[in-house]
């Protein structure tokens, strides 16, 4: 099962339940109707902001941990020089 299939398998029922609660077809558990009417319309925006914060924090952590891999840095430089040499051998101007 691919990631997209797993995501859609979870997302479609969650969106359906959300819409049914928003349209008052299903009752909201543990919340009064007034609180549900205040929370449910802004829930997608809250999830979007939460996803953005998670994405930015994971990018920041990746940048902080990037210099912790000197072996990967050396390997990447070696691959770049190898690719440049192969391109020069085929007559492509690299620099």
Secondary structure, DSSP 8 states (H G I E B T S, - for coil): --HHHHHHHHHHHHHHHHHHHHTTSS--TTS-HHHHHHHGGGHHHHHHHHHHHHHHHHHHHHHHHGGG-HHHHHHHHHHHHHHHHHHHHTT----
